[in-house]
Amino acid sequence: MKTLLRLFIVLFATAAAAQTYPAKPIRILVAFPPGGPVDIVARLIAPKLSESLGQSVVVENKVGASGNIATVEVAKSAPDGYTLLTHSSAYAVNPALFKNSGYDPLKDLAAVAIVASQANIILVNSSFPANTLEDLRKQMLSRKLAFGSPGSGTTPHLTAQNLFHVRWKADITHVPFKGAGPLVPGLLAGEPPIGCMAGSGPMANIKSGRLRALAVSSSRRLPQLPDVPTLGELGYAGMEDYTWVGVFAPAGTPADIVQKLNAAILRAASDPDVKQRFEAVAFDVTAAPLAETSAYLKAEVAKWAQVVKETGASVD
């Protein structure tokens, strides 16, 4: 009887918390530095979430270990909906790439929404002697070069790994940066001159001509870069890779709270102003109901585990 009473009290308290949620500010940890796709998405939706939920939404960058530091911190936080994680598709990759990422992507956190996604772009510094992807291939096979990515375990890293190492058999060194924000200045300085990253980070510099896009990893050409071919068009089948950005809560967060957050994110992502700003930096809005979100995450974890295995990618 006492056990049943305790269970009833816990269930009642959980239900009450869900009904009054949120009663204080919400903290969102961003797993990468400012300027990259994860940070952009978090800061675009935060004001709308605040409006919808009636509480402040504080965005904080928590960088390290390709996003693992922020992920583990959120996984260990109280499951009450007040500490959330915004992460890239590296969330699904890292458990296969690291010997100990510190978390299980399907058990330790709950996927609230996969907010938006964008293609990865193979690009070079404008002074680098490659105007096409074939030019780049010839350069890689003729001399020792290096390429940059937003970090080990990011999908741009694996897209490049697949193309450069597996498809081309090139002997090229991977230089992992601590996010897309720091990578852009590196590419602009030619250190290294070659990179692969999601569209939002380098888009302004591609438009200005300081960086040159050679190929995109989407199924169709990007409206923002209509002259840049897809990898599929160039003969590289099976390379439709995307960098997505998702929001996660600690496992055990009450279902009503997760549902409320999902609904608020869907409203934020469908706001005309937010959608326009997403599209300007090559994001497609992908936010969906919880069941679809969960199914997509499971598929992504399986897909990237296979890619890591096939490419032999490792943490540098």
Wavefront OBJ file of the C-alpha trace (Angstrom):
o trace
v 0.000 0.000 0.000
v 2.818 2.425 0.889
v 4.552 1.651 -2.413
v 1.372 2.379 -4.342
v 0.919 5.615 -2.399
v 4.473 6.744 -3.195
v 3.928 5.907 -6.868
v 0.698 7.896 -6.879
v 2.437 10.888 -5.294
v 5.247 10.758 -7.890
v 2.760 10.506 -10.764
v 0.658 13.321 -9.351
v 3.710 15.564 -8.879
v 4.895 14.790 -12.424
v 1.493 15.598 -13.883
v 1.297 18.835 -11.886
v 4.758 19.872 -13.054
v 3.812 19.224 -16.668
v 0.638 21.312 -16.334
v 2.471 24.335 -14.913
v 5.522 24.021 -17.180
v 7.392 26.240 -17.739
v 7.471 28.108 -14.457
v 11.010 29.500 -14.860
v 13.556 30.270 -17.620
v 14.656 27.455 -19.934
v 18.350 26.913 -20.657
v 19.481 25.564 -24.049
v 23.048 24.301 -24.318
v 24.481 24.596 -27.843
v 27.065 21.882 -28.493
v 29.192 24.012 -30.861
v 30.631 27.564 -30.988
v 28.819 30.650 -32.280
v 28.524 31.090 -36.039
v 27.798 27.492 -37.045
v 24.504 25.828 -38.000
v 23.682 24.586 -34.491
v 24.142 28.026 -32.969
v 22.198 29.676 -35.801
v 19.196 27.383 -35.325
v 19.180 27.761 -31.536
v 19.273 31.544 -31.710
v 16.630 31.747 -34.448
v 14.060 29.683 -32.575
v 14.805 30.826 -29.002
v 12.847 34.128 -29.180
v 9.831 32.357 -30.680
v 9.989 29.648 -28.026
v 10.062 32.348 -25.378
v 6.957 33.977 -26.874
v 5.131 30.661 -27.124
v 6.053 29.307 -23.697
v 5.910 32.570 -21.761
v 9.378 32.237 -20.241
v 12.884 33.385 -21.112
v 14.923 30.941 -23.201
v 18.641 31.355 -22.554
v 21.079 30.052 -25.167
v 24.531 29.031 -23.944
v 27.403 27.605 -26.021
v 29.010 24.607 -24.318
v 31.839 23.472 -26.577
v 34.068 20.414 -26.498
v 34.670 16.835 -27.671
v 32.605 17.262 -30.868
v 29.543 18.071 -28.795
v 29.924 15.274 -26.251
v 30.534 17.609 -23.290
v 27.231 19.440 -23.735
v 25.400 16.191 -24.477
v 26.586 14.453 -21.322
v 25.788 17.507 -19.197
v 22.218 17.643 -20.472
v 21.799 13.862 -20.173
v 22.715 14.143 -16.483
v 20.478 17.167 -15.853
v 17.158 17.004 -14.043
v 14.503 15.651 -16.452
v 12.198 18.607 -15.960
v 12.363 20.413 -19.308
v 14.480 23.313 -18.053
v 17.806 22.160 -19.529
v 17.813 21.273 -23.216
v 20.460 20.425 -25.804
v 20.806 21.700 -29.347
v 23.143 19.490 -31.364
v 23.952 18.604 -34.952
v 23.773 15.234 -36.696
v 27.085 14.534 -34.922
v 24.800 13.541 -32.037
v 23.939 10.412 -34.032
v 27.517 9.861 -35.248
v 29.618 10.236 -32.096
v 28.622 7.022 -30.295
v 29.985 5.033 -33.276
v 33.059 7.227 -33.714
v 34.261 7.596 -30.124
v 35.294 4.658 -27.958
v 33.281 6.298 -25.192
v 31.101 9.218 -26.207
v 29.550 9.225 -22.739
v 25.962 8.737 -23.879
v 23.551 6.435 -25.680
v 21.746 8.540 -28.321
v 18.528 6.535 -28.083
v 18.363 6.001 -24.313
v 19.981 8.894 -22.445
v 18.114 11.746 -24.112
v 14.714 12.252 -25.733
v 14.535 13.769 -29.203
v 12.217 16.785 -29.029
v 12.553 17.859 -32.678
v 14.897 17.733 -35.640
v 14.422 21.404 -36.429
v 16.161 21.909 -39.766
v 18.733 20.398 -42.091
v 21.070 21.458 -44.858
v 23.424 19.935 -47.382
v 27.163 19.698 -46.889
v 29.338 21.643 -49.305
v 32.772 20.764 -50.695
v 34.566 24.092 -50.998
v 37.973 25.720 -51.409
v 39.625 29.051 -50.789
v 39.126 31.218 -53.894
v 42.881 31.293 -54.528
v 43.145 27.486 -54.584
v 43.651 26.152 -58.158
v 40.432 24.153 -58.465
v 37.338 25.426 -60.249
v 35.574 22.073 -60.378
v 35.390 18.956 -58.234
v 37.465 17.098 -60.829
v 40.144 19.794 -60.541
v 40.181 19.181 -56.795
v 40.508 15.424 -57.270
v 43.536 15.895 -59.535
v 45.138 18.266 -57.045
v 44.645 15.781 -54.191
v 46.134 12.910 -56.147
v 49.184 14.925 -57.181
v 50.323 16.331 -53.829
v 49.868 16.177 -50.064
v 47.024 18.411 -48.892
v 44.774 18.954 -45.878
v 41.061 19.600 -45.493
v 39.078 21.114 -42.648
v 35.756 20.103 -41.146
v 33.675 21.482 -38.260
v 34.960 18.585 -36.167
v 35.446 14.843 -35.959
v 32.106 13.102 -36.112
v 30.252 15.860 -37.913
v 28.555 14.782 -41.123
v 30.758 17.156 -43.194
v 33.769 15.240 -41.836
v 32.233 11.932 -42.947
v 31.071 13.275 -46.325
v 34.635 14.409 -47.026
v 36.106 11.204 -45.615
v 33.904 9.170 -47.926
v 34.723 11.242 -51.008
v 38.423 11.917 -50.464
v 39.588 8.693 -48.827
v 37.125 6.035 -49.949
v 36.138 7.225 -53.438
v 39.359 8.981 -54.475
v 41.906 7.069 -52.363
v 43.618 10.388 -51.682
v 46.266 10.775 -48.991
v 44.882 13.904 -47.375
v 45.040 15.044 -43.767
v 41.892 15.866 -41.832
v 42.043 19.030 -39.701
v 39.100 19.061 -37.257
v 37.984 22.488 -36.031
v 35.823 23.196 -33.002
v 32.757 24.002 -35.053
v 31.791 25.686 -38.308
v 32.311 29.168 -36.852
v 36.087 28.707 -36.346
v 36.442 26.763 -39.622
v 35.381 29.645 -41.874
v 38.285 31.963 -40.885
v 40.644 29.011 -41.341
v 39.448 28.452 -44.899
v 39.590 32.182 -45.656
v 43.226 32.181 -44.515
v 43.961 29.074 -46.581
v 44.772 27.078 -43.451
v 43.654 24.647 -44.771
v 42.484 25.724 -48.243
v 39.951 22.874 -48.618
v 36.896 22.233 -46.502
v 33.579 20.497 -46.152
v 30.846 22.084 -44.085
v 27.116 22.669 -43.922
v 25.756 25.546 -45.980
v 24.952 28.216 -43.420
v 28.506 28.803 -42.164
v 30.250 29.630 -45.452
v 27.290 30.933 -47.487
v 28.088 34.657 -47.191
v 31.700 34.067 -48.200
v 30.667 31.838 -51.106
v 28.342 34.610 -52.304
v 31.124 37.189 -51.987
v 33.575 35.011 -53.924
v 36.069 34.515 -51.097
v 35.243 30.794 -50.973
v 34.363 28.604 -53.963
v 31.738 25.859 -53.709
v 32.483 22.825 -55.892
v 29.685 20.391 -55.001
v 26.785 19.890 -52.603
v 25.669 16.665 -50.938
v 21.915 17.170 -51.374
v 19.611 15.329 -53.776
v 18.937 18.588 -55.655
v 20.935 21.753 -56.276
v 20.529 24.447 -53.649
v 18.360 27.422 -54.662
v 21.018 29.660 -53.061
v 23.756 28.090 -55.264
v 22.028 27.075 -58.507
v 25.293 26.742 -60.447
v 26.889 24.291 -57.998
v 26.279 20.627 -58.963
v 25.306 17.852 -56.579
v 27.679 14.960 -55.883
v 25.104 12.697 -57.537
v 25.215 14.752 -60.743
v 28.987 14.381 -60.747
v 28.793 10.602 -60.595
v 29.056 9.981 -56.854
v 25.944 7.983 -56.074
v 24.798 7.342 -52.517
v 26.243 10.557 -51.117
v 23.099 12.410 -50.152
v 24.271 13.594 -46.741
v 22.796 16.289 -44.555
v 23.730 18.204 -41.451
v 20.655 18.476 -39.266
v 20.086 20.340 -36.032
v 17.976 18.831 -33.277
v 16.732 19.695 -29.799
v 16.959 17.086 -27.037
v 15.814 16.742 -23.430
v 17.096 14.410 -20.698
v 15.563 10.940 -20.747
v 12.721 10.722 -18.263
v 11.388 14.200 -18.999
v 7.582 13.928 -18.632
v 5.867 13.137 -21.931
v 3.560 16.160 -21.585
v 6.543 18.482 -21.321
v 8.304 16.920 -24.311
v 5.063 17.237 -26.284
v 4.690 20.889 -25.257
v 8.264 21.639 -26.346
v 7.773 19.817 -29.643
v 4.634 21.829 -30.381
v 6.401 25.094 -29.516
v 9.333 24.241 -31.812
v 6.978 23.351 -34.666
v 5.274 26.730 -34.250
v 8.614 28.546 -34.125
v 10.016 26.766 -37.187
v 6.865 27.442 -39.229
v 6.847 31.169 -38.447
v 7.183 32.976 -41.825
v 10.008 35.217 -40.644
v 11.961 32.305 -39.168
v 11.425 30.193 -42.303
v 12.677 33.034 -44.495
v 15.793 33.424 -42.371
v 16.403 29.668 -42.469
v 16.084 29.602 -46.252
v 18.518 32.504 -46.643
v 21.295 30.304 -45.216
v 20.269 27.093 -47.032
v 18.289 25.438 -44.235
v 15.213 23.303 -44.910
v 12.745 23.192 -42.023
v 12.252 19.565 -40.982
v 10.507 19.887 -37.598
v 7.908 17.128 -37.240
v 5.719 15.490 -34.578
v 7.386 13.320 -31.942
v 6.730 9.922 -33.530
v 8.335 10.984 -36.820
v 11.207 12.619 -34.952
v 11.963 9.452 -33.000
v 11.834 7.249 -36.117
v 14.138 9.597 -38.030
v 16.696 9.678 -35.220
v 16.788 5.871 -35.015
v 17.407 5.680 -38.769
v 20.175 8.287 -38.574
v 21.980 6.484 -35.737
v 21.968 3.267 -37.794
v 23.013 5.032 -41.012
v 25.986 6.864 -39.560
v 27.228 3.855 -37.623
v 27.462 2.094 -40.981
v 29.202 5.065 -42.619
v 31.780 5.209 -39.800
v 32.437 1.500 -40.307
v 32.737 1.767 -44.097
v 34.960 4.847 -44.149
v 37.183 3.832 -41.261
v 36.719 7.314 -39.788
v 38.328 7.896 -36.430
v 38.753 10.624 -33.860
v 41.914 12.563 -34.662
l 1 2 3 4 5 6 7 8 9 10 11 12 13 14 15 16 17 18 19 20 21 22 23 24 25 26 27 28 29 30 31 32 33 34 35 36 37 38 39 40 41 42 43 44 45 46 47 48 49 50 51 52 53 54 55 56 57 58 59 60 61 62 63 64 65 66 67 68 69 70 71 72 73 74 75 76 77 78 79 80 81 82 83 84 85 86 87 88 89 90 91 92 93 94 95 96 97 98 99 100 101 102 103 104 105 106 107 108 109 110 111 112 113 114 115 116 117 118 119 120 121 122 123 124 125 126 127 128 129 130 131 132 133 134 135 136 137 138 139 140 141 142 143 144 145 146 147 148 149 150 151 152 153 154 155 156 157 158 159 160 161 162 163 164 165 166 167 168 169 170 171 172 173 174 175 176 177 178 179 180 181 182 183 184 185 186 187 188 189 190 191 192 193 194 195 196 197 198 199 200 201 202 203 204 205 206 207 208 209 210 211 212 213 214 215 216 217 218 219 220 221 222 223 224 225 226 227 228 229 230 231 232 233 234 235 236 237 238 239 240 241 242 243 244 245 246 247 248 249 250 251 252 253 254 255 256 257 258 259 260 261 262 263 264 265 266 267 268 269 270 271 272 273 274 275 276 277 278 279 280 281 282 283 284 285 286 287 288 289 290 291 292 293 294 295 296 297 298 299 300 301 302 303 304 305 306 307 308 309 310 311 312 313 314 315 316
